[in-house]
Amino acid sequence: MEAFIEQLRVVLPVLGVNALRKVDRAQSTPTPPTDASPEFHLKVRNGIHARARIDADEFIVLEGSTCVANWITVGNSESTIRSYASYKATHDKFVADGTIRVRADGLGEFT
């Protein structure tokens, strides 16, 4: 059972579920990803190319990864509407605080 729960702690945060997440209150800033983790790539036809590594059971998006500049997806069902509204709020926060820089070519770039 413990092994199963540990696997859930890795997978659930990727899906946006933080129910079993361990929080280290002593650590106030995230540690940079180590080179021990493989690098994951996500490429989309519209020019988006995101890279990430796993660090402390979380995916860390790497600097220079691209994303949409403006979140416009709203969803169809009640659950996806709520999820997408949450994603939009997070995206907007990242643009506002400079984590995502909007480029002239219409893409966002993680700083």
N, C-alpha and C positions, 0 to 999 in steps of 0.2 A: 504494500500500500504506500509506503514512503517513497519508493521509486516512482510510482504512478503520480503522486502529488508533486514530486520534483519535476516530472515531465510537464504537468499542468502549469507549473510556475513558469516554465519556459514558453509554452505555447499560448496560454491565455492572454498575456500582455500584448502579444502580436495581434491578437484578435480584438484588442481594446478592452479586455476584461481584466480588472485589477483586483479581483476578489482575494486571491491567494498571494498577492505580492508582498515580499518582505521589504520593509523600509528600514534603511540604516540611517537613523536620525543623527548620528555623529558625523556623517559625511554630508557636507553642505553643497559641494560641487561635484559633478560627475567626473569620473576618472576617464582619461582618454582611452580609446579602445586599444587593446593589445594586439600585436601581430600574430598571436596564437590562433585567433579566430579566422576562419575563411572569410573572404570578402564576397558578399552577396550582391548581385546586379539585377536591376529591374529596368528593362528597356521597353518603351512604348513608341508606337509609330509616330506620334506627334513630336518627337524630339526629346522626350523625357528619358533621362538616364540617371537612375539613382543607385548609389552604392552604400552598403552598410556592413557593419561587423557586429558580432554579438559580444557584449561586455557585461558581466555581472547579470546574466539572464535577461538582457534587454538588447533590442536592435538599436544601434547608434548610427544615424545617418551621417555619412562622411561629407566633409566640406567639398564643395564643387558639384555635389549632386544636384540635378535639376528636377523641378516639379512644376505644377501649374502655377501661373502668376496670380490668378484669381480663382477662388473656389466658387463654382456656379452650380454644381450638382445638388439637387434637392431631395431626390428619392421619390418613391411611389407609395410604399406602405408606411404605416405609422412608425414602425421601428426604424426603417431606413431614413425617414424624414428626421427623426430625433438624432440618429447617428450622424447623418450628414450635417445637421446643424451644429453638432459638437465638433466635427472635423473642420467646418468652416470657421468656427470661433477660434480653434487652435491655429489654423492657417493664418487667419487675420492677426492673431496675437504675434505669431512668428514674423509676419511682414512688418508689423508695427515696431517690434523690438529689434529688428535687424537680423534675426536668425535666417530669414529668407529675404534676399534682395531681388527685386523685380528688374529684369534685364530689358534692354531695348527690343530684343527679339521676341518678347511676349512670354518668356519662361521665367520661372522663379529659380533662384540658385541658393543653396544652403551655404551660409558663410561660416 
